[in-house]
Amino acid sequence: MLRPGQIITLCALALLTLGVVMVNSALMTVAPVDGNGNQLPGVTAESILTSRSTLYMALALAALALCAMLPIRQLSKLATASVGRDPTPQAGLRTLIVGVLGLLAILATVYLPGIGHSANGSARWVRIGGQSVQPSELVKWGMIALIAWYGSVRAAHMPRFWRGLMPALLALGVVCVAIVKEDLGTGVLIAAACGLMLLAAGARFWHLAIFVPVGLAGVVTAIVISPYRVQRVMAFIDPFQDSQGTGYHVIQSMAAIAGGGGTGRGLGHGFQKFGYLPEDHTDFLFAVVCEELGIAGATLVITLYVVLLLTGFSIVRRESDRLLKLLGFGVMATIGLQAVINLFVVTGMAPTKGIALPLMSSGGTGWILTAGCLGLLAAMDRTLGGDSRGRRSLRRRARRRARTTRAQDRRPPPGARGDDAMSGSAAPDPRHPLGIVFAGGGTGGHLFPALA
């Protein structure tokens, strides 16, 4: 019987493997040539195994394995130990402020000259040694960890508005505003996931509901002040109004999905990836999956995510450590929301946004960090399973001792049967339901029942 942590590992492995294959398929070109005009070989098994996506997959699996072996319960106690010794109402607020400042510093690296990199009009990447890193991915998971820590050390204050919820909302708002400037989708994702975490931590629903209109107003403002975001909303409402402009992206995505049918065109035989579908190997990879693998491939991908989420939440439900429980909930909520947003965008059910499909869309930073966070869930299950087995062993020993004690209590004390032996009758057996025993008596040695 597979443990939940093992199921999570297998789902992550399946999604990463499928992602590597589909990314390489989406990157296919018609008659590729080198700088001298010589034709290059197409996609082969060797080219897939030596591709950059395979390297990222290996690093992601290494991160998952490393995080799965961490002494996570000792780390949880260490993370909350210093605050636990501080009885003041302000305990933990200083660390929250320092954490927010650190996350803002990470976001600011995209504006540093020499390493900051812009694409599609947005400054979201940092180039280090020829490799691109997306700081918003680091901040996303860092914010999840920070809110989980805050919700655990301030558990007694979470139902209160000013002492519990308000500091966390201020920290969340500052970070999300900084992210929304360049990436509206990731900012909304972080706000939604952390909002759910605060509810799970004990915040009152109506306290959070007060800020929902404020958040919606912020999103509307971010859309209105950016012309390209307004165009994306208009394309979502009617993509065919400008089919060769703002609506081109979503039209080509829906054409790819419709062209796959039930069984698909076959792996590597899709048409839309040959210069028609933009971002086919990143944000719109699911459209390529639908075109080449059909409904069967789409169902496989969705099933893997459903199994992953159900298994992860089952670990969270059994977890007893408050910090780990909130952290696991935040990880699974983030992955689930991110997958839903991407699927909605690709199928034309939401405006176009740059939200990747977790563990599938091309991206080294996202793969490694997401796999590492899933490794933390596996570590929770590994250590929780040991505790559960220990508790079951103790319960079995207690039951055996109880049975032994009851058996000893039922035995008559020494010498209690002396008079019965002299009279030729036997003492009633308390274990017999009718209190009937058989005794020998008389010269003939006949057996007869003696009623107690």
HELIX and SHEET records of a PDB file:
HELIX    1   1 PRO A    4  ALA A   26  1                                  23    
HELIX    2   2 ALA A   45  LEU A   49  1                                   5    
HELIX    3   3 ARG A   52  ALA A   68  1                                  17    
HELIX    4   4 ILE A   72  GLY A   84  1                                  13    
HELIX    5   5 LEU A   93  ALA A  108  1                                  16    
HELIX    6   6 THR A  109  TYR A  111  5                                   3    
HELIX    7   7 PRO A  135  VAL A  153  1                                  19    
HELIX    8   8 ALA A  155  HIS A  157  5                                   3    
HELIX    9   9 PHE A  161  LEU A  165  3                                   5    
HELIX   10  10 MET A  166  VAL A  180  1                                  15    
HELIX   11  11 LEU A  184  ALA A  201  1                                  18    
HELIX   12  12 PHE A  205  ALA A  209  1                                   5    
HELIX   13  13 VAL A  212  VAL A  224  1                                  13    
HELIX   14  14 PRO A  227  ILE A  237  1                                  11    
HELIX   15  15 PRO A  239  ASP A  242  5                                   4    
HELIX   16  16 TYR A  248  GLY A  260  1                                  13    
HELIX   17  17 LEU A  285  ARG A  318  1                                  34    
HELIX   18  18 ARG A  322  VAL A  346  1                                  25    
HELIX   19  19 GLY A  364  ARG A  410  1                                  47    
HELIX   20  20 GLY A  418  SER A  423  1                                   6    
SHEET    1   A 3 GLY A 116  ALA A 119  0                                        
SHEET    2   A 3 SER A 122  ILE A 128 -1                                        
SHEET    3   A 3 GLN A 131  VAL A 133 -1                                        
SHEET    1   B 2 ILE A 436  GLY A 441  0                                        
SHEET    2   B 2 HIS A 446  LEU A 451 -1                                        
END                                                                             
